Amino acid sequence: MSYFQRFDRYEIFDMNMMQFHADTVRQVEDFFLNSEDISMYNQLTNKLYGIWDGFLYIDLLRTAKEYKVGEEIIERIKTTIDFITEKTHNFQTV
């Protein structure tokens, strides 16, 4: 069983999507920097960084919800997942 989908970020991300994802990553990092309990180096940030390398983890959305990052960030992550899904035509989130 594969825990991620490979995709070509260079092929499907335009400058708008690059900026959108960069802003999402920054918001997640800020969320954890403001948290005294959780390091910003964790499963969620690792999975978001993976998108830069063309890895979309199937449990990314679930991981974000488990960390309780807030609805705005969750919606941003969902937007990114939906964008990649639309461009690659073969992915389902958990």
PDB file of N, CA, C and O in Angstrom:
ATOM      1  N   MET A   1       0.840  -1.182   0.000  1.00  0.00           N
ATOM      2  CA  MET A   1       0.000   0.000   0.000  1.00  0.00           C
ATOM      3  C   MET A   1       0.886   1.247   0.000  1.00  0.00           C
ATOM      4  O   MET A   1       1.845   1.342   0.767  1.00  0.00           O
ATOM      5  N   SER A   2       0.561   2.171  -0.845  1.00  0.00           N
ATOM      6  CA  SER A   2       1.317   3.414  -0.934  1.00  0.00           C
ATOM      7  C   SER A   2       0.696   4.467  -0.014  1.00  0.00           C
ATOM      8  O   SER A   2      -0.524   4.619   0.043  1.00  0.00           O
ATOM      9  N   TYR A   3       1.548   5.179   0.694  1.00  0.00           N
ATOM     10  CA  TYR A   3       1.081   6.205   1.619  1.00  0.00           C
ATOM     11  C   TYR A   3       1.149   7.603   1.014  1.00  0.00           C
ATOM     12  O   TYR A   3       0.832   8.596   1.669  1.00  0.00           O
ATOM     13  N   PHE A   4       1.560   7.659  -0.229  1.00  0.00           N
ATOM     14  CA  PHE A   4       1.662   8.941  -0.900  1.00  0.00           C
ATOM     15  C   PHE A   4       1.436   8.754  -2.393  1.00  0.00           C
ATOM     16  O   PHE A   4       1.522   7.650  -2.931  1.00  0.00           O
ATOM     17  N   GLN A   5       1.147   9.868  -3.032  1.00  0.00           N
ATOM     18  CA  GLN A   5       1.046   9.907  -4.485  1.00  0.00           C
ATOM     19  C   GLN A   5       2.192  10.775  -4.986  1.00  0.00           C
ATOM     20  O   GLN A   5       2.420  11.868  -4.466  1.00  0.00           O
ATOM     21  N   ARG A   6       2.902  10.299  -5.978  1.00  0.00           N
ATOM     22  CA  ARG A   6       3.939  11.111  -6.611  1.00  0.00           C
ATOM     23  C   ARG A   6       3.297  11.944  -7.707  1.00  0.00           C
ATOM     24  O   ARG A   6       2.402  11.478  -8.412  1.00  0.00           O
ATOM     25  N   PHE A   7       3.760  13.175  -7.846  1.00  0.00           N
ATOM     26  CA  PHE A   7       3.284  14.029  -8.923  1.00  0.00           C
ATOM     27  C   PHE A   7       4.409  14.984  -9.295  1.00  0.00           C
ATOM     28  O   PHE A   7       5.362  15.161  -8.536  1.00  0.00           O
ATOM     29  N   ASP A   8       4.295  15.589 -10.452  1.00  0.00           N
ATOM     30  CA  ASP A   8       5.320  16.512 -10.935  1.00  0.00           C
ATOM     31  C   ASP A   8       4.898  17.939 -10.594  1.00  0.00           C
ATOM     32  O   ASP A   8       4.122  18.566 -11.315  1.00  0.00           O
ATOM     33  N   ARG A   9       5.423  18.431  -9.484  1.00  0.00           N
ATOM     34  CA  ARG A   9       5.052  19.770  -9.045  1.00  0.00           C
ATOM     35  C   ARG A   9       5.432  20.819 -10.079  1.00  0.00           C
ATOM     36  O   ARG A   9       4.707  21.794 -10.274  1.00  0.00           O
ATOM     37  N   TYR A  10       6.558  20.623 -10.736  1.00  0.00           N
ATOM     38  CA  TYR A  10       7.016  21.589 -11.737  1.00  0.00           C
ATOM     39  C   TYR A  10       6.034  21.682 -12.908  1.00  0.00           C
ATOM     40  O   TYR A  10       5.898  22.729 -13.541  1.00  0.00           O
ATOM     41  N   GLU A  11       5.370  20.590 -13.173  1.00  0.00           N
ATOM     42  CA  GLU A  11       4.414  20.560 -14.283  1.00  0.00           C
ATOM     43  C   GLU A  11       3.077  21.185 -13.915  1.00  0.00           C
ATOM     44  O   GLU A  11       2.469  21.865 -14.742  1.00  0.00           O
ATOM     45  N   ILE A  12       2.606  20.968 -12.687  1.00  0.00           N
ATOM     46  CA  ILE A  12       1.232  21.384 -12.378  1.00  0.00           C
ATOM     47  C   ILE A  12       1.121  22.667 -11.543  1.00  0.00           C
ATOM     48  O   ILE A  12       0.065  23.301 -11.554  1.00  0.00           O
ATOM     49  N   PHE A  13       2.177  23.070 -10.821  1.00  0.00           N
ATOM     50  CA  PHE A  13       2.090  24.278 -10.004  1.00  0.00           C
ATOM     51  C   PHE A  13       2.481  25.500 -10.830  1.00  0.00           C
ATOM     52  O   PHE A  13       3.573  25.557 -11.396  1.00  0.00           O
ATOM     53  N   ASP A  14       1.583  26.466 -10.891  1.00  0.00           N
ATOM     54  CA  ASP A  14       1.947  27.762 -11.468  1.00  0.00           C
ATOM     55  C   ASP A  14       2.411  28.672 -10.323  1.00  0.00           C
ATOM     56  O   ASP A  14       2.445  28.249  -9.167  1.00  0.00           O
ATOM     57  N   MET A  15       2.763  29.901 -10.641  1.00  0.00           N
ATOM     58  CA  MET A  15       3.277  30.809  -9.615  1.00  0.00           C
ATOM     59  C   MET A  15       2.236  31.095  -8.533  1.00  0.00           C
ATOM     60  O   MET A  15       2.591  31.249  -7.364  1.00  0.00           O
ATOM     61  N   ASN A  16       0.973  31.167  -8.903  1.00  0.00           N
ATOM     62  CA  ASN A  16      -0.073  31.411  -7.907  1.00  0.00           C
ATOM     63  C   ASN A  16      -0.160  30.265  -6.908  1.00  0.00           C
ATOM     64  O   ASN A  16      -0.289  30.489  -5.705  1.00  0.00           O
ATOM     65  N   MET A  17      -0.090  29.034  -7.416  1.00  0.00           N
ATOM     66  CA  MET A  17      -0.174  27.884  -6.523  1.00  0.00           C
ATOM     67  C   MET A  17       1.090  27.765  -5.678  1.00  0.00           C
ATOM     68  O   MET A  17       1.026  27.357  -4.519  1.00  0.00           O
ATOM     69  N   MET A  18       2.232  28.116  -6.250  1.00  0.00           N
ATOM     70  CA  MET A  18       3.478  28.110  -5.477  1.00  0.00           C
ATOM     71  C   MET A  18       3.354  29.062  -4.287  1.00  0.00           C
ATOM     72  O   MET A  18       3.711  28.710  -3.162  1.00  0.00           O
ATOM     73  N   GLN A  19       2.848  30.267  -4.542  1.00  0.00           N
ATOM     74  CA  GLN A  19       2.693  31.256  -3.472  1.00  0.00           C
ATOM     75  C   GLN A  19       1.647  30.807  -2.460  1.00  0.00           C
ATOM     76  O   GLN A  19       1.831  30.973  -1.255  1.00  0.00           O
ATOM     77  N   PHE A  20       0.552  30.240  -2.949  1.00  0.00           N
ATOM     78  CA  PHE A  20      -0.509  29.760  -2.060  1.00  0.00           C
ATOM     79  C   PHE A  20       0.043  28.701  -1.106  1.00  0.00           C
ATOM     80  O   PHE A  20      -0.195  28.764   0.100  1.00  0.00           O
ATOM     81  N   HIS A  21       0.780  27.731  -1.648  1.00  0.00           N
ATOM     82  CA  HIS A  21       1.318  26.666  -0.799  1.00  0.00           C
ATOM     83  C   HIS A  21       2.377  27.217   0.160  1.00  0.00           C
ATOM     84  O   HIS A  21       2.422  26.824   1.326  1.00  0.00           O
ATOM     85  N   ALA A  22       3.220  28.116  -0.323  1.00  0.00           N
ATOM     86  CA  ALA A  22       4.225  28.726   0.548  1.00  0.00           C
ATOM     87  C   ALA A  22       3.552  29.457   1.712  1.00  0.00           C
ATOM     88  O   ALA A  22       4.016  29.370   2.849  1.00  0.00           O
ATOM     89  N   ASP A  23       2.470  30.171   1.436  1.00  0.00           N
ATOM     90  CA  ASP A  23       1.730  30.873   2.496  1.00  0.00           C
ATOM     91  C   ASP A  23       1.114  29.885   3.479  1.00  0.00           C
ATOM     92  O   ASP A  23       1.105  30.135   4.684  1.00  0.00           O
ATOM     93  N   THR A  24       0.600  28.769   2.979  1.00  0.00           N
ATOM     94  CA  THR A  24       0.025  27.747   3.857  1.00  0.00           C
ATOM     95  C   THR A  24       1.100  27.177   4.771  1.00  0.00           C
ATOM     96  O   THR A  24       0.891  27.057   5.979  1.00  0.00           O
ATOM     97  N   VAL A  25       2.241  26.827   4.205  1.00  0.00           N
ATOM     98  CA  VAL A  25       3.347  26.288   5.012  1.00  0.00           C
ATOM     99  C   VAL A  25       3.755  27.305   6.078  1.00  0.00           C
ATOM    100  O   VAL A  25       3.981  26.939   7.232  1.00  0.00           O
ATOM    101  N   ARG A  26       3.846  28.556   5.703  1.00  0.00           N
ATOM    102  CA  ARG A  26       4.217  29.605   6.660  1.00  0.00           C
ATOM    103  C   ARG A  26       3.178  29.712   7.785  1.00  0.00           C
ATOM    104  O   ARG A  26       3.541  29.864   8.951  1.00  0.00           O
ATOM    105  N   GLN A  27       1.908  29.634   7.442  1.00  0.00           N
ATOM    106  CA  GLN A  27       0.863  29.702   8.475  1.00  0.00           C
ATOM    107  C   GLN A  27       0.959  28.518   9.433  1.00  0.00           C
ATOM    108  O   GLN A  27       0.771  28.674  10.640  1.00  0.00           O
ATOM    109  N   VAL A  28       1.249  27.340   8.897  1.00  0.00           N
ATOM    110  CA  VAL A  28       1.393  26.155   9.745  1.00  0.00           C
ATOM    111  C   VAL A  28       2.625  26.306  10.640  1.00  0.00           C
ATOM    112  O   VAL A  28       2.564  26.010  11.834  1.00  0.00           O
ATOM    113  N   GLU A  29       3.732  26.761  10.074  1.00  0.00           N
ATOM    114  CA  GLU A  29       4.932  26.986  10.886  1.00  0.00           C
ATOM    115  C   GLU A  29       4.657  28.000  11.996  1.00  0.00           C
ATOM    116  O   GLU A  29       5.068  27.793  13.138  1.00  0.00           O
ATOM    117  N   ASP A  30       3.970  29.088  11.671  1.00  0.00           N
ATOM    118  CA  ASP A  30       3.626  30.093  12.686  1.00  0.00           C
ATOM    119  C   ASP A  30       2.740  29.500  13.770  1.00  0.00           C
ATOM    120  O   ASP A  30       2.916  29.795  14.953  1.00  0.00           O
ATOM    121  N   PHE A  31       1.787  28.662  13.369  1.00  0.00           N
ATOM    122  CA  PHE A  31       0.909  27.999  14.333  1.00  0.00           C
ATOM    123  C   PHE A  31       1.742  27.220  15.352  1.00  0.00           C
ATOM    124  O   PHE A  31       1.511  27.320  16.557  1.00  0.00           O
ATOM    125  N   PHE A  32       2.705  26.450  14.864  1.00  0.00           N
ATOM    126  CA  PHE A  32       3.515  25.643  15.774  1.00  0.00           C
ATOM    127  C   PHE A  32       4.539  26.479  16.541  1.00  0.00           C
ATOM    128  O   PHE A  32       4.868  26.155  17.682  1.00  0.00           O
ATOM    129  N   LEU A  33       5.040  27.537  15.937  1.00  0.00           N
ATOM    130  CA  LEU A  33       5.966  28.413  16.664  1.00  0.00           C
ATOM    131  C   LEU A  33       5.281  29.078  17.846  1.00  0.00           C
ATOM    132  O   LEU A  33       5.921  29.359  18.860  1.00  0.00           O
ATOM    133  N   ASN A  34       3.992  29.328  17.723  1.00  0.00           N
ATOM    134  CA  ASN A  34       3.216  29.927  18.809  1.00  0.00           C
ATOM    135  C   ASN A  34       2.735  28.896  19.819  1.00  0.00           C
ATOM    136  O   ASN A  34       2.158  29.250  20.847  1.00  0.00           O
ATOM    137  N   SER A  35       2.972  27.625  19.530  1.00  0.00           N
ATOM    138  CA  SER A  35       2.583  26.550  20.437  1.00  0.00           C
ATOM    139  C   SER A  35       3.771  26.194  21.320  1.00  0.00           C
ATOM    140  O   SER A  35       4.884  26.017  20.826  1.00  0.00           O
ATOM    141  N   GLU A  36       3.540  26.091  22.599  1.00  0.00           N
ATOM    142  CA  GLU A  36       4.611  25.723  23.520  1.00  0.00           C
ATOM    143  C   GLU A  36       4.782  24.218  23.609  1.00  0.00           C
ATOM    144  O   GLU A  36       5.787  23.737  24.134  1.00  0.00           O
ATOM    145  N   ASP A  37       3.809  23.464  23.099  1.00  0.00           N
ATOM    146  CA  ASP A  37       3.802  22.017  23.289  1.00  0.00           C
ATOM    147  C   ASP A  37       4.372  21.223  22.116  1.00  0.00           C
ATOM    148  O   ASP A  37       4.868  20.112  22.306  1.00  0.00           O
ATOM    149  N   ILE A  38       4.306  21.776  20.912  1.00  0.00           N
ATOM    150  CA  ILE A  38       4.642  20.997  19.729  1.00  0.00           C
ATOM    151  C   ILE A  38       5.698  21.728  18.903  1.00  0.00           C
ATOM    152  O   ILE A  38       5.560  22.913  18.600  1.00  0.00           O
ATOM    153  N   SER A  39       6.742  21.005  18.551  1.00  0.00           N
ATOM    154  CA  SER A  39       7.780  21.563  17.680  1.00  0.00           C
ATOM    155  C   SER A  39       7.203  21.781  16.290  1.00  0.00           C
ATOM    156  O   SER A  39       6.295  21.062  15.872  1.00  0.00           O
ATOM    157  N   MET A  40       7.728  22.772  15.569  1.00  0.00           N
ATOM    158  CA  MET A  40       7.257  22.976  14.198  1.00  0.00           C
ATOM    159  C   MET A  40       7.793  21.902  13.266  1.00  0.00           C
ATOM    160  O   MET A  40       7.348  21.797  12.123  1.00  0.00           O
ATOM    161  N   TYR A  41       8.742  21.103  13.736  1.00  0.00           N
ATOM    162  CA  TYR A  41       9.268  19.981  12.957  1.00  0.00           C
ATOM    163  C   TYR A  41       8.498  18.726  13.365  1.00  0.00           C
ATOM    164  O   TYR A  41       8.881  18.029  14.304  1.00  0.00           O
ATOM    165  N   ASN A  42       7.422  18.453  12.655  1.00  0.00           N
ATOM    166  CA  ASN A  42       6.531  17.364  13.014  1.00  0.00           C
ATOM    167  C   ASN A  42       5.965  16.735  11.736  1.00  0.00           C
ATOM    168  O   ASN A  42       6.341  17.116  10.628  1.00  0.00           O
ATOM    169  N   GLN A  43       5.065  15.775  11.902  1.00  0.00           N
ATOM    170  CA  GLN A  43       4.508  15.057  10.753  1.00  0.00           C
ATOM    171  C   GLN A  43       3.793  15.981   9.777  1.00  0.00           C
ATOM    172  O   GLN A  43       3.905  15.804   8.563  1.00  0.00           O
ATOM    173  N   LEU A  44       3.076  16.944  10.282  1.00  0.00           N
ATOM    174  CA  LEU A  44       2.311  17.820   9.390  1.00  0.00           C
ATOM    175  C   LEU A  44       3.231  18.691   8.541  1.00  0.00           C
ATOM    176  O   LEU A  44       3.072  18.750   7.321  1.00  0.00           O
ATOM    177  N   THR A  45       4.180  19.359   9.163  1.00  0.00           N
ATOM    178  CA  THR A  45       5.070  20.201   8.363  1.00  0.00           C
ATOM    179  C   THR A  45       5.891  19.347   7.396  1.00  0.00           C
ATOM    180  O   THR A  45       6.141  19.767   6.266  1.00  0.00           O
ATOM    181  N   ASN A  46       6.307  18.170   7.820  1.00  0.00           N
ATOM    182  CA  ASN A  46       7.047  17.285   6.927  1.00  0.00           C
ATOM    183  C   ASN A  46       6.214  16.919   5.694  1.00  0.00           C
ATOM    184  O   ASN A  46       6.728  16.916   4.576  1.00  0.00           O
ATOM    185  N   LYS A  47       4.952  16.618   5.895  1.00  0.00           N
ATOM    186  CA  LYS A  47       4.078  16.251   4.775  1.00  0.00           C
ATOM    187  C   LYS A  47       3.816  17.447   3.865  1.00  0.00           C
ATOM    188  O   LYS A  47       3.698  17.288   2.650  1.00  0.00           O
ATOM    189  N   LEU A  48       3.726  18.626   4.436  1.00  0.00           N
ATOM    190  CA  LEU A  48       3.560  19.833   3.609  1.00  0.00           C
ATOM    191  C   LEU A  48       4.835  20.137   2.829  1.00  0.00           C
ATOM    192  O   LEU A  48       4.765  20.514   1.660  1.00  0.00           O
ATOM    193  N   TYR A  49       6.001  19.979   3.459  1.00  0.00           N
ATOM    194  CA  TYR A  49       7.264  20.164   2.743  1.00  0.00           C
ATOM    195  C   TYR A  49       7.376  19.148   1.607  1.00  0.00           C
ATOM    196  O   TYR A  49       7.942  19.447   0.556  1.00  0.00           O
ATOM    197  N   GLY A  50       6.836  17.953   1.821  1.00  0.00           N
ATOM    198  CA  GLY A  50       6.883  16.910   0.796  1.00  0.00           C
ATOM    199  C   GLY A  50       6.228  17.321  -0.512  1.00  0.00           C
ATOM    200  O   GLY A  50       6.613  16.843  -1.579  1.00  0.00           O
ATOM    201  N   ILE A  51       5.251  18.196  -0.435  1.00  0.00           N
ATOM    202  CA  ILE A  51       4.587  18.670  -1.651  1.00  0.00           C
ATOM    203  C   ILE A  51       5.594  19.361  -2.559  1.00  0.00           C
ATOM    204  O   ILE A  51       5.497  19.245  -3.781  1.00  0.00           O
ATOM    205  N   TRP A  52       6.559  20.077  -1.988  1.00  0.00           N
ATOM    206  CA  TRP A  52       7.581  20.731  -2.811  1.00  0.00           C
ATOM    207  C   TRP A  52       8.354  19.711  -3.646  1.00  0.00           C
ATOM    208  O   TRP A  52       8.817  20.015  -4.745  1.00  0.00           O
ATOM    209  N   ASP A  53       8.486  18.503  -3.111  1.00  0.00           N
ATOM    210  CA  ASP A  53       9.237  17.452  -3.801  1.00  0.00           C
ATOM    211  C   ASP A  53       8.346  16.513  -4.613  1.00  0.00           C
ATOM    212  O   ASP A  53       8.823  15.522  -5.167  1.00  0.00           O
ATOM    213  N   GLY A  54       7.051  16.826  -4.681  1.00  0.00           N
ATOM    214  CA  GLY A  54       6.147  16.011  -5.479  1.00  0.00           C
ATOM    215  C   GLY A  54       5.568  14.812  -4.756  1.00  0.00           C
ATOM    216  O   GLY A  54       5.212  13.820  -5.392  1.00  0.00           O
ATOM    217  N   PHE A  55       5.469  14.885  -3.437  1.00  0.00           N
ATOM    218  CA  PHE A  55       4.854  13.832  -2.643  1.00  0.00           C
ATOM    219  C   PHE A  55       3.580  14.375  -2.008  1.00  0.00           C
ATOM    220  O   PHE A  55       3.623  15.359  -1.270  1.00  0.00           O
ATOM    221  N   LEU A  56       2.459  13.741  -2.289  1.00  0.00           N
ATOM    222  CA  LEU A  56       1.200  14.094  -1.636  1.00  0.00           C
ATOM    223  C   LEU A  56       0.787  12.913  -0.767  1.00  0.00           C
ATOM    224  O   LEU A  56       0.386  11.868  -1.279  1.00  0.00           O
ATOM    225  N   TYR A  57       0.885  13.082   0.536  1.00  0.00           N
ATOM    226  CA  TYR A  57       0.577  12.009   1.485  1.00  0.00           C
ATOM    227  C   TYR A  57      -0.932  11.853   1.621  1.00  0.00           C
ATOM    228  O   TYR A  57      -1.659  12.838   1.747  1.00  0.00           O
ATOM    229  N   ILE A  58      -1.397  10.602   1.595  1.00  0.00           N
ATOM    230  CA  ILE A  58      -2.843  10.361   1.574  1.00  0.00           C
ATOM    231  C   ILE A  58      -3.519  10.791   2.868  1.00  0.00           C
ATOM    232  O   ILE A  58      -4.724  11.044   2.879  1.00  0.00           O
ATOM    233  N   ASP A  59      -2.766  10.876   3.955  1.00  0.00           N
ATOM    234  CA  ASP A  59      -3.363  11.252   5.236  1.00  0.00           C
ATOM    235  C   ASP A  59      -3.042  12.690   5.644  1.00  0.00           C
ATOM    236  O   ASP A  59      -3.137  13.036   6.821  1.00  0.00           O
ATOM    237  N   LEU A  60      -2.669  13.515   4.690  1.00  0.00           N
ATOM    238  CA  LEU A  60      -2.300  14.908   4.989  1.00  0.00           C
ATOM    239  C   LEU A  60      -3.430  15.658   5.680  1.00  0.00           C
ATOM    240  O   LEU A  60      -3.206  16.313   6.698  1.00  0.00           O
ATOM    241  N   LEU A  61      -4.624  15.569   5.145  1.00  0.00           N
ATOM    242  CA  LEU A  61      -5.754  16.295   5.724  1.00  0.00           C
ATOM    243  C   LEU A  61      -6.074  15.781   7.129  1.00  0.00           C
ATOM    244  O   LEU A  61      -6.336  16.570   8.037  1.00  0.00           O
ATOM    245  N   ARG A  62      -6.052  14.479   7.304  1.00  0.00           N
ATOM    246  CA  ARG A  62      -6.308  13.896   8.628  1.00  0.00           C
ATOM    247  C   ARG A  62      -5.244  14.355   9.627  1.00  0.00           C
ATOM    248  O   ARG A  62      -5.560  14.664  10.776  1.00  0.00           O
ATOM    249  N   THR A  63      -3.998  14.397   9.191  1.00  0.00           N
ATOM    250  CA  THR A  63      -2.916  14.846  10.063  1.00  0.00           C
ATOM    251  C   THR A  63      -3.135  16.289  10.500  1.00  0.00           C
ATOM    252  O   THR A  63      -2.939  16.622  11.668  1.00  0.00           O
ATOM    253  N   ALA A  64      -3.541  17.144   9.566  1.00  0.00           N
ATOM    254  CA  ALA A  64      -3.822  18.547   9.904  1.00  0.00           C
ATOM    255  C   ALA A  64      -4.931  18.648  10.942  1.00  0.00           C
ATOM    256  O   ALA A  64      -4.848  19.444  11.876  1.00  0.00           O
ATOM    257  N   LYS A  65      -5.961  17.843  10.772  1.00  0.00           N
ATOM    258  CA  LYS A  65      -7.076  17.863  11.738  1.00  0.00           C
ATOM    259  C   LYS A  65      -6.629  17.358  13.104  1.00  0.00           C
ATOM    260  O   LYS A  65      -7.074  17.873  14.130  1.00  0.00           O
ATOM    261  N   GLU A  66      -5.763  16.362  13.127  1.00  0.00           N
ATOM    262  CA  GLU A  66      -5.270  15.825  14.397  1.00  0.00           C
ATOM    263  C   GLU A  66      -4.463  16.869  15.173  1.00  0.00           C
ATOM    264  O   GLU A  66      -4.509  16.902  16.402  1.00  0.00           O
ATOM    265  N   TYR A  67      -3.730  17.713  14.462  1.00  0.00           N
ATOM    266  CA  TYR A  67      -2.958  18.770  15.115  1.00  0.00           C
ATOM    267  C   TYR A  67      -3.810  19.993  15.460  1.00  0.00           C
ATOM    268  O   TYR A  67      -3.329  20.922  16.110  1.00  0.00           O
ATOM    269  N   LYS A  68      -5.061  19.995  15.032  1.00  0.00           N
ATOM    270  CA  LYS A  68      -6.011  21.067  15.354  1.00  0.00           C
ATOM    271  C   LYS A  68      -5.465  22.440  14.974  1.00  0.00           C
ATOM    272  O   LYS A  68      -5.431  23.363  15.788  1.00  0.00           O
ATOM    273  N   VAL A  69      -5.038  22.551  13.717  1.00  0.00           N
ATOM    274  CA  VAL A  69      -4.429  23.798  13.243  1.00  0.00           C
ATOM    275  C   VAL A  69      -5.448  24.882  12.930  1.00  0.00           C
ATOM    276  O   VAL A  69      -5.061  26.021  12.668  1.00  0.00           O
ATOM    277  N   GLY A  70      -6.708  24.572  12.950  1.00  0.00           N
ATOM    278  CA  GLY A  70      -7.745  25.564  12.680  1.00  0.00           C
ATOM    279  C   GLY A  70      -8.343  25.392  11.300  1.00  0.00           C
ATOM    280  O   GLY A  70      -7.699  24.891  10.378  1.00  0.00           O
ATOM    281  N   GLU A  71      -9.577  25.815  11.180  1.00  0.00           N
ATOM    282  CA  GLU A  71     -10.331  25.617   9.937  1.00  0.00           C
ATOM    283  C   GLU A  71      -9.740  26.338   8.739  1.00  0.00           C
ATOM    284  O   GLU A  71      -9.754  25.800   7.632  1.00  0.00           O
ATOM    285  N   GLU A  72      -9.222  27.540   8.935  1.00  0.00           N
ATOM    286  CA  GLU A  72      -8.666  28.278   7.798  1.00  0.00           C
ATOM    287  C   GLU A  72      -7.490  27.522   7.181  1.00  0.00           C
ATOM    288  O   GLU A  72      -7.401  27.398   5.959  1.00  0.00           O
ATOM    289  N   ILE A  73      -6.595  27.021   8.019  1.00  0.00           N
ATOM    290  CA  ILE A  73      -5.446  26.263   7.509  1.00  0.00           C
ATOM    291  C   ILE A  73      -5.905  24.950   6.899  1.00  0.00           C
ATOM    292  O   ILE A  73      -5.407  24.549   5.847  1.00  0.00           O
ATOM    293  N   ILE A  74      -6.838  24.283   7.537  1.00  0.00           N
ATOM    294  CA  ILE A  74      -7.357  23.025   6.992  1.00  0.00           C
ATOM    295  C   ILE A  74      -7.970  23.260   5.615  1.00  0.00           C
ATOM    296  O   ILE A  74      -7.768  22.455   4.706  1.00  0.00           O
ATOM    297  N   GLU A  75      -8.702  24.335   5.452  1.00  0.00           N
ATOM    298  CA  GLU A  75      -9.286  24.649   4.143  1.00  0.00           C
ATOM    299  C   GLU A  75      -8.206  24.939   3.103  1.00  0.00           C
ATOM    300  O   GLU A  75      -8.352  24.567   1.938  1.00  0.00           O
ATOM    301  N   ARG A  76      -7.144  25.588   3.508  1.00  0.00           N
ATOM    302  CA  ARG A  76      -6.034  25.852   2.579  1.00  0.00           C
ATOM    303  C   ARG A  76      -5.384  24.536   2.140  1.00  0.00           C
ATOM    304  O   ARG A  76      -5.087  24.341   0.961  1.00  0.00           O
ATOM    305  N   ILE A  77      -5.169  23.645   3.097  1.00  0.00           N
ATOM    306  CA  ILE A  77      -4.583  22.342   2.767  1.00  0.00           C
ATOM    307  C   ILE A  77      -5.517  21.568   1.847  1.00  0.00           C
ATOM    308  O   ILE A  77      -5.069  20.941   0.887  1.00  0.00           O
ATOM    309  N   LYS A  78      -6.800  21.611   2.134  1.00  0.00           N
ATOM    310  CA  LYS A  78      -7.784  20.933   1.277  1.00  0.00           C
ATOM    311  C   LYS A  78      -7.757  21.516  -0.138  1.00  0.00           C
ATOM    312  O   LYS A  78      -7.861  20.775  -1.115  1.00  0.00           O
ATOM    313  N   THR A  79      -7.621  22.820  -0.248  1.00  0.00           N
ATOM    314  CA  THR A  79      -7.531  23.462  -1.560  1.00  0.00           C
ATOM    315  C   THR A  79      -6.323  22.943  -2.337  1.00  0.00           C
ATOM    316  O   THR A  79      -6.420  22.668  -3.533  1.00  0.00           O
ATOM    317  N   THR A  80      -5.191  22.810  -1.657  1.00  0.00           N
ATOM    318  CA  THR A  80      -3.986  22.293  -2.308  1.00  0.00           C
ATOM    319  C   THR A  80      -4.188  20.847  -2.745  1.00  0.00           C
ATOM    320  O   THR A  80      -3.833  20.480  -3.865  1.00  0.00           O
ATOM    321  N   ILE A  81      -4.753  20.030  -1.871  1.00  0.00           N
ATOM    322  CA  ILE A  81      -5.022  18.628  -2.215  1.00  0.00           C
ATOM    323  C   ILE A  81      -5.957  18.550  -3.417  1.00  0.00           C
ATOM    324  O   ILE A  81      -5.714  17.789  -4.353  1.00  0.00           O
ATOM    325  N   ASP A  82      -7.023  19.339  -3.383  1.00  0.00           N
ATOM    326  CA  ASP A  82      -7.979  19.333  -4.495  1.00  0.00           C
ATOM    327  C   ASP A  82      -7.320  19.779  -5.800  1.00  0.00           C
ATOM    328  O   ASP A  82      -7.606  19.228  -6.863  1.00  0.00           O
ATOM    329  N   PHE A  83      -6.449  20.765  -5.720  1.00  0.00           N
ATOM    330  CA  PHE A  83      -5.738  21.240  -6.901  1.00  0.00           C
ATOM    331  C   PHE A  83      -4.884  20.123  -7.503  1.00  0.00           C
ATOM    332  O   PHE A  83      -4.933  19.873  -8.708  1.00  0.00           O
ATOM    333  N   ILE A  84      -4.108  19.460  -6.657  1.00  0.00           N
ATOM    334  CA  ILE A  84      -3.254  18.368  -7.141  1.00  0.00           C
ATOM    335  C   ILE A  84      -4.104  17.231  -7.685  1.00  0.00           C
ATOM    336  O   ILE A  84      -3.787  16.656  -8.726  1.00  0.00           O
ATOM    337  N   THR A  85      -5.179  16.909  -6.983  1.00  0.00           N
ATOM    338  CA  THR A  85      -6.081  15.843  -7.421  1.00  0.00           C
ATOM    339  C   THR A  85      -6.656  16.147  -8.790  1.00  0.00           C
ATOM    340  O   THR A  85      -6.686  15.280  -9.663  1.00  0.00           O
ATOM    341  N   GLU A  86      -7.106  17.356  -8.979  1.00  0.00           N
ATOM    342  CA  GLU A  86      -7.690  17.752 -10.266  1.00  0.00           C
ATOM    343  C   GLU A  86      -6.670  17.637 -11.391  1.00  0.00           C
ATOM    344  O   GLU A  86      -6.992  17.194 -12.493  1.00  0.00           O
ATOM    345  N   LYS A  87      -5.448  18.039 -11.104  1.00  0.00           N
ATOM    346  CA  LYS A  87      -4.403  18.025 -12.133  1.00  0.00           C
ATOM    347  C   LYS A  87      -3.882  16.612 -12.438  1.00  0.00           C
ATOM    348  O   LYS A  87      -3.432  16.343 -13.551  1.00  0.00           O
ATOM    349  N   THR A  88      -3.945  15.707 -11.440  1.00  0.00           N
ATOM    350  CA  THR A  88      -3.397  14.369 -11.628  1.00  0.00           C
ATOM    351  C   THR A  88      -4.477  13.322 -11.857  1.00  0.00           C
ATOM    352  O   THR A  88      -4.174  12.240 -12.359  1.00  0.00           O
ATOM    353  N   HIS A  89      -5.714  13.607 -11.509  1.00  0.00           N
ATOM    354  CA  HIS A  89      -6.872  12.742 -11.772  1.00  0.00           C
ATOM    355  C   HIS A  89      -6.855  11.379 -11.064  1.00  0.00           C
ATOM    356  O   HIS A  89      -7.520  10.451 -11.522  1.00  0.00           O
ATOM    357  N   ASN A  90      -6.122  11.241  -9.978  1.00  0.00           N
ATOM    358  CA  ASN A  90      -6.111   9.904  -9.363  1.00  0.00           C
ATOM    359  C   ASN A  90      -5.733   9.896  -7.894  1.00  0.00           C
ATOM    360  O   ASN A  90      -4.766   9.236  -7.513  1.00  0.00           O
ATOM    361  N   PHE A  91      -6.456  10.595  -7.083  1.00  0.00           N
ATOM    362  CA  PHE A  91      -6.086  10.642  -5.667  1.00  0.00           C
ATOM    363  C   PHE A  91      -7.328  10.778  -4.811  1.00  0.00           C
ATOM    364  O   PHE A  91      -8.275  11.471  -5.183  1.00  0.00           O
ATOM    365  N   GLN A  92      -7.323  10.114  -3.659  1.00  0.00           N
ATOM    366  CA  GLN A  92      -8.403  10.262  -2.701  1.00  0.00           C
ATOM    367  C   GLN A  92      -7.807  10.548  -1.334  1.00  0.00           C
ATOM    368  O   GLN A  92      -6.844   9.898  -0.928  1.00  0.00           O
ATOM    369  N   THR A  93      -8.368  11.511  -0.624  1.00  0.00           N
ATOM    370  CA  THR A  93      -7.864  11.843   0.701  1.00  0.00           C
ATOM    371  C   THR A  93      -8.508  10.950   1.741  1.00  0.00           C
ATOM    372  O   THR A  93      -9.584  10.389   1.529  1.00  0.00           O
ATOM    373  N   VAL A  94      -7.833  10.832   2.857  1.00  0.00           N
ATOM    374  CA  VAL A  94      -8.339  10.031   3.981  1.00  0.00           C
ATOM    375  C   VAL A  94      -8.823  10.985   5.048  1.00  0.00           C
ATOM    376  O   VAL A  94      -9.296  10.550   6.097  1.00  0.00           O
TER     377      VAL A  94
END
